[in-house]
Amino acid sequence: MRSFIIIVLIALGACGSSKSAEKRKASPRETKCLPVVQERCGCVYQCASGYRDPDVDRGRWHVAARAWEGKDVRGAVMSWCGAGDTCTPAFSVEVPCEKQCTPAAADATCRFDADKKCVTAADAGGAGSGSGSAMP
């Protein structure tokens, strides 16, 4: 009986040193610069930066938008076709609607500039924070 217990303990020790115990390398944080929309309300906002950790967030993004006082809001990346056939990737944020808007096209020129700021082609000299108020 004693030798059986020793064999079991040795076997358990061997299992504990398997490759499953090795740390898995974490995926790098993913970032995007996209327009922001409230899909349920039809509201479209300026560009904002968002990030997610692929190993943790499972498709949900943290979006920093001035429209919500610079607080991170949760959202998902979707294709926004607000004003017709031209669709643009956008952050669809999960915040309550304060008003209903007429769906409009989202800015397809959102990009990160050399300083890693989220800007649009309309931003002069790359200045601009990339988030803000609703478009008319």
C-alpha positions, 0 to 999 in steps of 0.5 A: 500500500505504501509503495502504491501511494509513493507511485501515485505521488510521483505520477502527480508530480510528473503531471504538475511539470507538464507544458500546461504549467508553462505561462502562455504568452499574452496577446498584445493590446489591440488599438483602433481609431474609428468614428463612434456611433450609438446604433440604437439612437442613430447618433454619429460622433467624431473619431475616438481611440479604442483598445482591447486586450484580446485575451480578456475583452472577447470582442468588447472595446474600451473607447475614450470619447469626449462625448461622455466626459472622456470616460471609457465606454464599452463598445463593439466594432461594427459596420455603420451604414447610417446614411446609405450604401457606404459603410464604415467600420465604427465603434458602436458604444453601449450608452443610453440614448439621450436623444434620437438622431437622423442616421448620418455617414460616419467619418471614414478618414479616422487614423492615428497620426505620427504622435499616436493621436486619433485624428481625421483628414479634416484635422489641420496639421494632425491636431485634434483629439478625435472625439467630440460632439454629435454630427448634424 
